[in-house]
Amino acid sequence: MLAAAPAPGADGPTRWDIVDTSLRTVLEVIRDNGDMLFGGRTSVASERGRISMIEMPFAIGRLFHEIDTHHRLSVSVRGTAAGNAYLDSCVERLEPEVAESRRLLGEAAKP
């Protein structure tokens, strides 16, 4: 269900769209299937540096809010090019995480 990895050499907006779409898909699946995924649990202790699937929607929501706020601020203060540069830096940070999620979910889906 996740968006395919970007083609080598894809531009920043294309790469951001794939990251954004992938994370929103994870959010939708967790929200739509929470009862099945969590079996009625409402909290799970996390390991340091990791989040549980229960925490994931909140973490992704905070991430999107942070990115949107900083992107709008960059555009309004320094212009569109600065806003695009900020999104590029977000993509650099998030692409490895999305790729790892894609890999782990692919492994989990194998019979």
Z-matrix of the N, CA and C atoms (Angstrom, degrees):
N
C 1 1.445
C 2 1.525 1 112.50
N 3 1.330 2 117.32 1 -20.57
C 4 1.464 3 118.87 2 -179.52
C 5 1.520 4 110.82 3 -73.41
N 6 1.310 5 114.82 4 149.67
C 7 1.455 6 119.88 5 176.20
C 8 1.526 7 109.20 6 -59.78
N 9 1.317 8 115.69 7 144.96
C 10 1.464 9 120.21 8 179.06
C 11 1.526 10 109.91 9 -64.73
N 12 1.309 11 115.71 10 151.85
C 13 1.463 12 120.96 11 176.90
C 14 1.526 13 109.29 12 -58.90
N 15 1.323 14 117.41 13 148.24
C 16 1.463 15 119.27 14 179.96
C 17 1.531 16 111.22 15 -66.31
N 18 1.314 17 115.11 16 150.41
C 19 1.464 18 120.59 17 176.34
C 20 1.528 19 108.78 18 -67.12
N 21 1.317 20 117.03 19 148.36
C 22 1.469 21 119.15 20 176.45
C 23 1.536 22 110.11 21 -54.56
N 24 1.319 23 115.74 22 134.30
C 25 1.458 24 120.83 23 178.58
C 26 1.521 25 114.42 24 82.83
N 27 1.351 26 117.70 25 7.11
C 28 1.465 27 120.09 26 178.93
C 29 1.523 28 109.93 27 -61.59
N 30 1.335 29 115.94 28 148.28
C 31 1.463 30 119.70 29 -179.15
C 32 1.528 31 110.98 30 -75.91
N 33 1.326 32 115.70 31 166.81
C 34 1.462 33 122.18 32 -176.94
C 35 1.520 34 114.25 33 -55.58
N 36 1.346 35 118.68 34 -50.13
C 37 1.463 36 118.57 35 -179.82
C 38 1.528 37 113.52 36 -60.45
N 39 1.313 38 117.98 37 -36.26
C 40 1.465 39 121.17 38 177.47
C 41 1.515 40 110.01 39 -66.29
N 42 1.316 41 116.46 40 -43.89
C 43 1.460 42 120.91 41 179.66
C 44 1.526 43 110.95 42 -64.72
N 45 1.347 44 116.97 43 -41.60
C 46 1.464 45 120.38 44 178.12
C 47 1.530 46 110.02 45 -63.24
N 48 1.315 47 117.78 46 -41.65
C 49 1.460 48 121.51 47 -179.83
C 50 1.532 49 110.68 48 -59.73
N 51 1.321 50 117.28 49 -39.70
C 52 1.470 51 121.03 50 179.81
C 53 1.529 52 110.60 51 -68.52
N 54 1.330 53 117.33 52 -43.19
C 55 1.464 54 120.80 53 176.72
C 56 1.529 55 109.84 54 -60.96
N 57 1.321 56 116.19 55 -49.22
C 58 1.463 57 122.20 56 -178.82
C 59 1.531 58 111.02 57 -59.57
N 60 1.322 59 116.75 58 -48.88
C 61 1.466 60 121.52 59 -179.43
C 62 1.523 61 111.21 60 -62.97
N 63 1.318 62 116.97 61 -41.34
C 64 1.469 63 120.41 62 179.95
C 65 1.520 64 111.35 63 -63.32
N 66 1.326 65 117.38 64 -46.71
C 67 1.463 66 120.30 65 -178.83
C 68 1.527 67 111.22 66 -67.34
N 69 1.330 68 117.14 67 -37.09
C 70 1.476 69 119.49 68 177.46
C 71 1.527 70 110.80 69 -67.39
N 72 1.315 71 118.07 70 -33.64
C 73 1.463 72 121.10 71 176.39
C 74 1.522 73 110.33 72 -64.46
N 75 1.341 74 116.97 73 -43.72
C 76 1.464 75 120.86 74 177.10
C 77 1.528 76 109.65 75 -58.58
N 78 1.339 77 116.57 76 -45.37
C 79 1.469 78 120.26 77 178.52
C 80 1.519 79 111.76 78 -58.19
N 81 1.310 80 116.91 79 -47.55
C 82 1.465 81 121.23 80 -178.28
C 83 1.521 82 111.46 81 -62.21
N 84 1.325 83 117.23 82 -44.18
C 85 1.461 84 120.46 83 -178.92
C 86 1.532 85 110.26 84 -64.09
N 87 1.317 86 117.57 85 -43.08
C 88 1.461 87 120.32 86 179.30
C 89 1.524 88 110.01 87 -64.43
N 90 1.322 89 116.90 88 -44.47
C 91 1.474 90 119.63 89 -179.63
C 92 1.519 91 111.73 90 -65.05
N 93 1.315 92 117.45 91 -41.31
C 94 1.468 93 121.23 92 -177.08
C 95 1.523 94 113.29 93 -76.15
N 96 1.328 95 117.93 94 -22.87
C 97 1.463 96 121.53 95 -173.52
C 98 1.520 97 112.96 96 -125.53
N 99 1.316 98 116.79 97 21.76
C 100 1.455 99 120.70 98 -176.06
C 101 1.511 100 114.33 99 -54.27
N 102 1.336 101 117.48 100 -44.45
C 103 1.466 102 119.88 101 -178.88
C 104 1.521 103 111.26 102 -60.09
N 105 1.320 104 116.30 103 -43.22
C 106 1.454 105 120.51 104 -179.65
C 107 1.533 106 110.90 105 -69.15
N 108 1.332 107 116.72 106 -41.65
C 109 1.459 108 120.55 107 -177.00
C 110 1.524 109 113.01 108 -70.89
N 111 1.331 110 116.37 109 -37.03
C 112 1.459 111 119.68 110 -172.21
C 113 1.514 112 114.03 111 -104.04
N 114 1.316 113 117.93 112 -9.14
C 115 1.459 114 120.59 113 178.23
C 116 1.517 115 113.89 114 54.41
N 117 1.329 116 117.51 115 35.93
C 118 1.452 117 121.43 116 178.19
C 119 1.513 118 114.87 117 85.18
N 120 1.326 119 118.08 118 -4.55
C 121 1.468 120 120.13 119 178.35
C 122 1.520 121 109.00 120 -73.45
N 123 1.308 122 116.36 121 146.03
C 124 1.463 123 120.11 122 178.45
C 125 1.516 124 112.34 123 -116.54
N 126 1.318 125 117.40 124 -11.85
C 127 1.461 126 118.49 125 176.72
C 128 1.522 127 110.17 126 -152.27
N 129 1.296 128 113.58 127 148.65
C 130 1.462 129 121.68 128 177.82
C 131 1.519 130 106.17 129 -143.36
N 132 1.305 131 117.11 130 131.86
C 133 1.458 132 119.84 131 178.34
C 134 1.521 133 109.25 132 -67.53
N 135 1.305 134 116.18 133 131.92
C 136 1.462 135 121.14 134 -179.80
C 137 1.514 136 110.99 135 -94.57
N 138 1.312 137 114.99 136 153.06
C 139 1.455 138 120.60 137 170.97
C 140 1.518 139 107.34 138 -79.40
N 141 1.299 140 115.98 139 153.41
C 142 1.464 141 120.10 140 177.48
C 143 1.526 142 109.49 141 -57.70
N 144 1.337 143 117.21 142 131.16
C 145 1.455 144 121.99 143 178.40
C 146 1.514 145 114.10 144 83.12
N 147 1.331 146 118.04 145 3.31
C 148 1.464 147 122.16 146 179.88
C 149 1.516 148 108.75 147 -131.08
N 150 1.321 149 115.10 148 156.20
C 151 1.453 150 119.67 149 174.09
C 152 1.519 151 108.57 150 -124.91
N 153 1.316 152 116.45 151 152.94
C 154 1.456 153 120.80 152 177.70
C 155 1.527 154 108.70 153 -86.00
N 156 1.330 155 115.58 154 168.74
C 157 1.470 156 118.83 155 176.78
C 158 1.518 157 110.93 156 -64.40
N 159 1.326 158 117.30 157 -27.79
C 160 1.460 159 120.15 158 177.79
C 161 1.525 160 109.38 159 -66.57
N 162 1.320 161 117.04 160 -38.69
C 163 1.464 162 121.64 161 -179.72
C 164 1.529 163 112.68 162 -79.72
N 165 1.324 164 116.80 163 -21.70
C 166 1.463 165 121.18 164 -171.67
C 167 1.538 166 114.28 165 -56.32
N 168 1.330 167 120.27 166 -46.17
C 169 1.467 168 117.98 167 179.95
C 170 1.524 169 112.73 168 -59.09
N 171 1.319 170 116.65 169 -37.40
C 172 1.462 171 119.86 170 179.70
C 173 1.525 172 110.97 171 -69.48
N 174 1.336 173 116.07 172 -40.98
C 175 1.461 174 120.46 173 179.05
C 176 1.531 175 110.97 174 -64.95
N 177 1.325 176 116.97 175 -41.95
C 178 1.467 177 120.09 176 178.91
C 179 1.519 178 110.06 177 -67.25
N 180 1.323 179 117.22 178 -40.74
C 181 1.467 180 120.49 179 177.30
C 182 1.520 181 111.73 180 -60.09
N 183 1.339 182 116.55 181 -44.69
C 184 1.472 183 119.92 182 177.63
C 185 1.525 184 111.00 183 -63.03
N 186 1.332 185 116.04 184 -40.67
C 187 1.455 186 120.77 185 179.42
C 188 1.529 187 110.77 186 -60.97
N 189 1.345 188 116.77 187 -48.42
C 190 1.465 189 119.69 188 179.12
C 191 1.524 190 111.50 189 -61.46
N 192 1.334 191 116.91 190 -39.47
C 193 1.463 192 119.96 191 178.80
C 194 1.526 193 110.52 192 -63.40
N 195 1.325 194 116.23 193 -45.31
C 196 1.467 195 120.93 194 179.20
C 197 1.524 196 111.13 195 -61.14
N 198 1.324 197 116.56 196 -46.95
C 199 1.464 198 120.13 197 -178.85
C 200 1.522 199 110.59 198 -63.53
N 201 1.335 200 117.38 199 -45.05
C 202 1.468 201 120.90 200 -179.97
C 203 1.523 202 110.95 201 -61.09
N 204 1.328 203 116.89 202 -44.58
C 205 1.469 204 120.80 203 -179.48
C 206 1.521 205 110.99 204 -62.28
N 207 1.328 206 117.32 205 -49.34
C 208 1.463 207 120.59 206 -178.69
C 209 1.527 208 111.56 207 -67.46
N 210 1.322 209 117.47 208 -36.36
C 211 1.460 210 120.42 209 179.12
C 212 1.535 211 110.14 210 -64.23
N 213 1.335 212 116.69 211 -48.85
C 214 1.471 213 119.74 212 179.82
C 215 1.522 214 111.01 213 -61.74
N 216 1.326 215 117.06 214 -40.46
C 217 1.460 216 120.82 215 178.78
C 218 1.524 217 110.89 216 -64.15
N 219 1.317 218 117.00 217 -44.12
C 220 1.470 219 120.61 218 178.63
C 221 1.523 220 111.05 219 -60.23
N 222 1.336 221 116.54 220 -44.97
C 223 1.465 222 120.51 221 -179.26
C 224 1.522 223 110.45 222 -64.39
N 225 1.328 224 117.26 223 -44.11
C 226 1.466 225 119.49 224 -175.88
C 227 1.524 226 113.01 225 -70.62
N 228 1.331 227 116.95 226 -32.84
C 229 1.470 228 120.03 227 -177.30
C 230 1.521 229 112.16 228 -91.31
N 231 1.347 230 116.54 229 -42.29
C 232 1.467 231 119.09 230 -172.10
C 233 1.518 232 114.06 231 -116.37
N 234 1.329 233 118.22 232 -5.37
C 235 1.456 234 120.72 233 175.98
C 236 1.519 235 113.72 234 102.94
N 237 1.332 236 114.08 235 171.13
C 238 1.458 237 121.98 236 -176.06
C 239 1.526 238 112.44 237 -59.38
N 240 1.311 239 117.55 238 -41.38
C 241 1.472 240 120.18 239 -179.00
C 242 1.526 241 110.87 240 -60.14
N 243 1.340 242 117.11 241 -39.66
C 244 1.465 243 120.71 242 178.74
C 245 1.526 244 110.35 243 -67.34
N 246 1.329 245 116.55 244 -39.22
C 247 1.460 246 120.43 245 177.21
C 248 1.515 247 111.30 246 -62.72
N 249 1.337 248 116.24 247 -42.99
C 250 1.464 249 120.42 248 177.73
C 251 1.525 250 111.35 249 -64.87
N 252 1.319 251 116.73 250 -38.16
C 253 1.470 252 120.44 251 178.28
C 254 1.529 253 109.95 252 -64.49
N 255 1.323 254 116.55 253 -38.65
C 256 1.471 255 119.70 254 177.49
C 257 1.531 256 110.38 255 -63.52
N 258 1.339 257 117.31 256 -45.59
C 259 1.468 258 119.66 257 178.02
C 260 1.525 259 111.17 258 -61.01
N 261 1.329 260 116.69 259 -38.73
C 262 1.468 261 120.01 260 176.96
C 263 1.527 262 110.61 261 -59.54
N 264 1.332 263 116.97 262 -41.42
C 265 1.470 264 119.57 263 179.34
C 266 1.529 265 110.73 264 -66.54
N 267 1.325 266 117.06 265 -34.35
C 268 1.470 267 120.55 266 176.74
C 269 1.521 268 110.45 267 -65.99
N 270 1.319 269 116.34 268 -41.56
C 271 1.464 270 120.55 269 179.08
C 272 1.522 271 109.54 270 -61.75
N 273 1.308 272 117.61 271 -44.78
C 274 1.469 273 121.36 272 179.79
C 275 1.524 274 110.56 273 -57.65
N 276 1.323 275 116.33 274 -38.46
C 277 1.463 276 122.00 275 -179.12
C 278 1.525 277 112.18 276 -73.91
N 279 1.335 278 116.75 277 -38.72
C 280 1.462 279 120.77 278 -170.70
C 281 1.525 280 115.05 279 -93.07
N 282 1.323 281 118.11 280 -27.93
C 283 1.471 282 119.85 281 -177.49
C 284 1.529 283 113.35 282 -54.16
N 285 1.330 284 119.46 283 -45.03
C 286 1.465 285 118.57 284 179.02
C 287 1.535 286 112.37 285 -61.65
N 288 1.326 287 117.04 286 -36.39
C 289 1.465 288 121.02 287 178.92
C 290 1.528 289 110.66 288 -66.76
N 291 1.321 290 116.64 289 -43.64
C 292 1.464 291 120.56 290 179.26
C 293 1.531 292 110.02 291 -66.47
N 294 1.312 293 117.21 292 -39.96
C 295 1.472 294 120.51 293 178.10
C 296 1.527 295 110.50 294 -62.54
N 297 1.320 296 117.11 295 -41.76
C 298 1.467 297 120.41 296 178.36
C 299 1.524 298 110.71 297 -66.30
N 300 1.323 299 117.51 298 -39.62
C 301 1.469 300 120.75 299 175.99
C 302 1.517 301 110.60 300 -61.51
N 303 1.326 302 115.73 301 -43.84
C 304 1.467 303 120.55 302 178.75
C 305 1.535 304 110.16 303 -59.62
N 306 1.329 305 116.82 304 -42.43
C 307 1.466 306 121.81 305 -179.79
C 308 1.534 307 110.98 306 -65.37
N 309 1.330 308 116.56 307 -48.24
C 310 1.459 309 120.75 308 -178.09
C 311 1.522 310 111.79 309 -65.10
N 312 1.335 311 116.90 310 -41.64
C 313 1.460 312 119.49 311 178.52
C 314 1.522 313 111.11 312 -67.42
N 315 1.340 314 116.45 313 -34.97
C 316 1.460 315 119.87 314 176.25
C 317 1.522 316 111.58 315 -63.77
N 318 1.331 317 116.29 316 -41.81
C 319 1.465 318 120.22 317 177.78
C 320 1.526 319 111.11 318 -65.16
N 321 1.326 320 116.00 319 -41.56
C 322 1.476 321 120.30 320 -179.22
C 323 1.520 322 111.53 321 -65.70
N 324 1.323 323 117.16 322 -27.73
C 325 1.471 324 120.79 323 -177.64
C 326 1.521 325 112.67 324 -81.68
N 327 1.332 326 117.37 325 -12.11
C 328 1.462 327 120.24 326 -179.81
C 329 1.521 328 110.14 327 -70.51
N 330 1.340 329 116.29 328 141.48
C 331 1.468 330 118.63 329 179.54
C 332 1.513 331 112.74 330 -69.11
